[in-house]
Amino acid sequence: MNDHNCKSVNPTEIRFYETSDLNAKRTSHFAADPSAILIRMPEVMAIVGLARPTIYKLMQQADSGFPLPVKLSASSARSAPVAWVLAEVLDWTRARIADRDRVAA
């Protein structure tokens, strides 16, 4: 198996992909439709510039308008995997910027 995006020292080892390679592949395919891209917490934190606890607090405050996550499995466990819709996170971020601009004007 010859995959130039894989990194492996020994061909018998399990191959792994660089995270940037995977993100580039994932986003390049759906780049035209951010409403179809689900992002996990590390990406949400990077986009909004807030820590995990602050994001979860915002989700509990109805007036914050912070988007709610999408469940990725049928599990009801507290640690069940979730993701956010990229377009909704970007819309929330843009609304925060617009609020700042209204106050400044």
PATI-224174 format. One line per field, with one value per residue: residue number from 1; x, y, z of N, C-alpha, C in turn; residue in three letters. Coordinates in nm, 4 decimals. Each point is the difference from the previous one (the first is absolute). Layout:
N
fivex	c(NUM:...)
npx	c(X:...)
npy	c(Y:...)
npz	c(Z:...)
capx	c(X:...)
capy	c(Y:...)
capz	c(Z:...)
cpx	c(X:...)
cpy	c(Y:...)
cpz	c(Z:...)
kevo	c(ALA:...)
// end
This chain:
105
fivex	c(1:2:3:4:5:6:7:8:9:10:11:12:13:14:15:16:17:18:19:20:21:22:23:24:25:26:27:28:29:30:31:32:33:34:35:36:37:38:39:40:41:42:43:44:45:46:47:48:49:50:51:52:53:54:55:56:57:58:59:60:61:62:63:64:65:66:67:68:69:70:71:72:73:74:75:76:77:78:79:80:81:82:83:84:85:86:87:88:89:90:91:92:93:94:95:96:97:98:99:100:101:102:103:104:105)
npx	c(0.0846:-0.0115:-0.0070:0.0199:-0.1276:0.0390:0.0149:0.1059:0.0619:-0.0861:0.0049:0.0503:0.0403:-0.0840:-0.0573:0.0482:-0.1039:0.0666:-0.0269:0.0996:0.0535:-0.0462:0.0353:0.1112:0.0074:-0.0315:0.0695:0.0950:-0.0496:-0.0192:0.1072:-0.0759:-0.0081:0.0331:-0.1240:0.0872:0.0767:0.0316:0.0150:0.1117:0.0000:0.1104:-0.0744:-0.1044:0.0818:0.0584:-0.1205:-0.0600:0.1110:-0.0868:0.0078:0.0223:0.0386:0.0615:0.0399:0.0223:0.0565:0.0584:0.0217:0.0257:0.0550:-0.1318:0.0260:0.0898:-0.0968:0.0813:0.0476:-0.1013:0.0618:0.0523:-0.0860:0.1146:-0.0647:-0.0534:0.1230:-0.0469:0.1173:0.0456:0.0815:-0.1266:0.0467:0.0407:-0.0654:0.0562:-0.1068:0.0944:-0.1003:-0.0532:0.1155:0.0171:-0.1285:0.0198:0.1122:-0.0615:-0.0960:0.0980:0.0540:-0.1178:-0.0181:0.1241:-0.0264:-0.1139:0.0648:0.0947:-0.1087)
npy	c(-0.1179:0.0800:0.0641:0.0992:-0.0063:-0.1260:-0.0120:-0.0708:-0.0470:-0.0899:-0.0647:-0.0735:0.1222:0.0314:0.0329:0.1227:0.0804:0.0944:0.0620:0.0766:-0.1181:-0.0540:0.1063:0.0010:-0.1315:0.0058:0.1083:-0.0531:-0.1148:0.0511:0.0567:-0.0418:-0.0896:0.1097:0.0021:-0.0624:0.0909:-0.1118:0.0822:-0.0484:-0.0233:-0.0675:-0.0351:-0.0305:-0.0543:-0.0536:-0.0275:-0.0338:-0.0661:-0.0965:-0.0180:-0.1284:0.0300:0.0999:-0.0835:-0.0936:0.0996:0.0420:-0.1299:0.0159:0.1071:-0.0033:0.1058:-0.0957:-0.0820:-0.0526:-0.0490:-0.0835:-0.0979:-0.0748:-0.0903:-0.0621:-0.0335:-0.1188:0.0051:-0.0307:-0.0585:0.0487:-0.1003:-0.0101:-0.0439:0.1251:0.0744:0.1066:0.0619:-0.0118:-0.0038:-0.0775:-0.0628:-0.0034:-0.0349:-0.0807:-0.0382:-0.0090:-0.0599:-0.0649:-0.0179:-0.0352:-0.0686:-0.0396:-0.0210:-0.0553:-0.0573:-0.0291:-0.0208)
npz	c(0.0000:-0.1027:0.1136:-0.0848:0.0403:-0.0060:0.1298:-0.0374:0.1053:0.0379:-0.1169:0.0996:0.0289:0.0966:-0.1117:0.0085:-0.0045:-0.0596:0.1133:-0.0363:-0.0326:0.1132:0.0708:-0.0704:0.0118:0.1300:0.0249:-0.0748:0.0461:0.1209:-0.0497:-0.0980:0.0975:0.0721:-0.0505:-0.0791:0.0594:0.0634:0.1023:0.0493:0.1300:-0.0301:-0.1041:0.0764:0.0904:-0.1044:-0.0453:0.1144:0.0234:0.0305:0.1310:0.0105:0.1247:-0.0583:-0.0932:0.0910:0.0672:-0.1114:-0.0191:0.1279:-0.0534:0.0046:0.0777:0.0198:-0.0376:0.0919:-0.1148:-0.0056:0.0627:-0.0946:0.0459:0.0210:0.1096:0.0151:0.0425:0.1196:-0.0095:0.1121:-0.0246:-0.0391:-0.1144:-0.0081:-0.0875:-0.0512:-0.0480:-0.0902:-0.0851:0.0948:0.0141:-0.1307:-0.0095:0.1054:-0.0571:-0.1168:0.0711:0.0617:-0.1186:-0.0507:0.1128:-0.0141:-0.1286:0.0437:0.0996:-0.0868:-0.0728)
capx	c(-0.0846:0.0827:-0.0821:0.0950:-0.0460:0.0198:0.1317:0.0308:0.1403:0.0091:-0.1230:-0.0866:-0.0630:-0.1269:0.0239:-0.0848:-0.0035:0.0192:-0.1292:-0.0209:-0.0372:-0.1394:-0.0847:-0.0001:-0.0837:-0.1387:-0.0590:0.0034:-0.1125:-0.1253:0.0273:-0.1071:-0.1179:0.0365:-0.1111:0.0101:0.1253:-0.0046:0.1318:0.0082:0.0294:0.1241:-0.0192:-0.0900:0.0800:0.0918:-0.0759:-0.0602:0.0992:-0.0445:0.0324:-0.1079:-0.1037:-0.0742:-0.0899:-0.1124:-0.0820:-0.0759:-0.1058:-0.1058:-0.0637:-0.0805:0.0202:0.1318:-0.0139:0.1062:-0.0618:0.0023:0.0686:-0.0705:0.0480:0.0597:-0.0365:-0.1251:0.0330:-0.0498:0.1029:0.0448:0.1164:-0.0335:0.0621:-0.0816:0.0699:-0.0774:-0.0090:0.0947:-0.0705:-0.0626:0.1072:0.0447:-0.1069:0.0069:0.1196:-0.0305:-0.0952:0.0777:0.0734:-0.0996:-0.0373:0.1111:0.0002:-0.1150:0.0339:0.1067:-0.0497)
capy	c(0.1179:0.1190:0.1194:0.1060:0.0784:-0.0799:0.0041:-0.1262:-0.0336:-0.1390:-0.0339:-0.0880:0.0777:0.0642:0.1317:0.1066:0.1185:0.1292:0.0645:0.1037:-0.0671:-0.0409:0.1194:0.0540:-0.0873:0.0098:0.1303:0.0329:-0.0652:0.0653:0.1418:0.0839:-0.0085:-0.0115:-0.0519:-0.1461:-0.0393:-0.0088:0.0206:-0.0440:0.1046:0.0759:0.0949:0.1044:0.0851:0.0783:0.1000:0.1035:0.0526:-0.0216:-0.1300:-0.0989:0.0289:0.1206:-0.0390:-0.0736:0.0971:0.0760:-0.0858:-0.0071:0.1317:0.0158:0.1317:0.0094:-0.0368:-0.0918:-0.1188:-0.1259:-0.1033:-0.1114:-0.1271:-0.0835:-0.1395:-0.0159:-0.0104:0.1070:0.0227:0.1396:0.0193:-0.0386:0.0933:0.1039:0.0911:0.1198:0.0341:0.1081:0.1224:0.0589:0.0589:0.1202:0.1002:0.0534:0.0843:0.1218:0.0798:0.0670:0.1084:0.1021:0.0667:0.0904:0.1119:0.0853:0.0730:0.0940:0.1028)
capz	c(0.0000:-0.0114:0.0163:0.0323:0.1139:0.1210:0.0616:0.0634:-0.0055:-0.0399:-0.0709:0.0784:0.1062:-0.0333:-0.0587:0.0508:-0.0840:0.0649:0.0231:-0.1010:-0.1237:0.0111:-0.0016:-0.1356:-0.0822:0.0423:-0.0286:-0.1414:-0.0652:0.0369:0.0232:-0.0517:0.0849:0.1412:0.0791:-0.0012:0.0649:0.1449:0.0602:0.1386:0.0975:-0.0210:-0.1097:0.0504:0.0881:-0.0827:-0.0766:0.0843:0.0933:0.1377:0.0576:0.0059:0.1007:-0.0390:-0.1090:0.0585:0.0742:-0.0998:-0.0529:0.1010:0.0063:-0.1211:-0.0608:-0.0638:-0.1401:-0.0439:-0.0604:0.0727:-0.0770:-0.0619:0.0529:-0.1034:0.0249:0.0735:0.1419:0.0874:0.1011:0.0090:-0.0869:-0.1371:-0.0941:-0.0617:-0.0902:-0.0319:-0.1420:-0.0258:-0.0388:0.1187:0.0821:-0.0712:0.0123:0.1356:0.0047:-0.0771:0.0783:0.1045:-0.0659:-0.0355:0.1253:0.0334:-0.0940:0.0318:0.1222:-0.0328:-0.0922)
cpx	c(0.0886:-0.0898:0.0902:-0.0439:0.0158:0.1416:0.0223:0.1476:0.0175:-0.1306:-0.0934:-0.0689:-0.1337:0.0305:-0.0916:0.0133:0.0295:-0.1374:-0.0281:-0.0398:-0.1471:-0.0929:-0.0083:-0.0892:-0.1465:-0.0611:0.0019:-0.1189:-0.1301:0.0148:-0.1130:-0.1217:0.0377:-0.1136:0.0006:0.1274:-0.0190:0.1409:-0.0047:0.0481:0.1320:-0.0113:-0.0915:0.0791:0.0941:-0.0733:-0.0489:0.0969:-0.0390:0.0382:-0.1247:-0.1062:-0.0851:-0.0991:-0.1206:-0.0897:-0.0860:-0.1158:-0.1174:-0.0767:-0.0741:0.0273:0.1363:-0.0074:0.1057:-0.0639:0.0147:0.0667:-0.0961:0.0569:0.0510:-0.0278:-0.1302:0.0229:-0.0580:0.0991:0.0452:0.1156:-0.0267:0.0573:-0.1015:0.0882:-0.0926:-0.0008:0.0872:-0.0715:-0.0628:0.1037:0.0502:-0.1047:0.0023:0.1186:-0.0243:-0.0973:0.0716:0.0775:-0.0964:-0.0442:0.1070:-0.0032:-0.1181:0.0276:0.1022:-0.0521:-0.0797)
cpy	c(0.1235:0.1228:0.1123:0.0875:-0.0744:0.0158:-0.1332:-0.0287:-0.1386:-0.0384:-0.0919:0.0730:0.0547:0.1400:0.1030:0.1201:0.1225:0.0658:0.1050:-0.0606:-0.0388:0.1202:0.0595:-0.0831:0.0185:0.1324:0.0340:-0.0609:0.0742:0.1507:0.0897:0.0019:-0.0189:-0.0513:-0.1523:-0.0492:0.0010:0.0131:-0.0391:0.1151:0.0740:0.1040:0.1145:0.0973:0.0888:0.1111:0.1127:0.0583:-0.0130:-0.1401:-0.0880:0.0327:0.1218:-0.0317:-0.0741:0.0919:0.0816:-0.0825:-0.0087:0.1319:0.0258:0.1325:0.0142:-0.0314:-0.0972:-0.1281:-0.1247:-0.1068:-0.1039:-0.1273:-0.0863:-0.1488:-0.0034:-0.0061:0.1175:0.0283:0.1451:0.0280:-0.0433:0.1027:0.0968:0.0834:0.1175:0.0213:0.1232:0.1308:0.0694:0.0658:0.1284:0.1109:0.0651:0.0955:0.1313:0.0908:0.0746:0.1189:0.1139:0.0761:0.1003:0.1238:0.0949:0.0869:0.1092:0.1150:0.1070)
cpz	c(0.0000:0.0021:0.0465:0.1165:0.1321:0.0497:0.0693:-0.0183:-0.0588:-0.0693:0.0778:0.1137:-0.0473:-0.0509:0.0648:-0.0916:0.0834:0.0122:-0.1067:-0.1338:0.0022:-0.0054:-0.1398:-0.0905:0.0338:-0.0431:-0.1481:-0.0737:0.0258:0.0163:-0.0470:0.0924:0.1467:0.0879:0.0039:0.0674:0.1509:0.0540:0.1464:0.0885:-0.0241:-0.1129:0.0423:0.0867:-0.0811:-0.0750:0.0902:0.1018:0.1455:0.0454:0.0060:0.1064:-0.0362:-0.1106:0.0561:0.0837:-0.0958:-0.0553:0.0972:0.0127:-0.1303:-0.0704:-0.0680:-0.1487:-0.0497:-0.0525:0.0867:-0.0864:-0.0571:0.0604:-0.1149:0.0197:0.0779:0.1510:0.0781:0.1128:-0.0036:-0.0955:-0.1441:-0.0973:-0.0613:-0.0925:-0.0277:-0.1500:-0.0230:-0.0316:0.1208:0.0906:-0.0659:0.0080:0.1382:0.0121:-0.0742:0.0750:0.1119:-0.0576:-0.0349:0.1242:0.0407:-0.0887:0.0256:0.1221:-0.0303:-0.0858:0.0701)
kevo	c(MET:ASN:ASP:HIS:ASN:CYS:LYS:SER:VAL:ASN:PRO:THR:GLU:ILE:ARG:PHE:TYR:GLU:THR:SER:ASP:LEU:ASN:ALA:LYS:ARG:THR:SER:HIS:PHE:ALA:ALA:ASP:PRO:SER:ALA:ILE:LEU:ILE:ARG:MET:PRO:GLU:VAL:MET:ALA:ILE:VAL:GLY:LEU:ALA:ARG:PRO:THR:ILE:TYR:LYS:LEU:MET:GLN:GLN:ALA:ASP:SER:GLY:PHE:PRO:LEU:PRO:VAL:LYS:LEU:SER:ALA:SER:SER:ALA:ARG:SER:ALA:PRO:VAL:ALA:TRP:VAL:LEU:ALA:GLU:VAL:LEU:ASP:TRP:THR:ARG:ALA:ARG:ILE:ALA:ASP:ARG:ASP:ARG:VAL:ALA:ALA)
// end
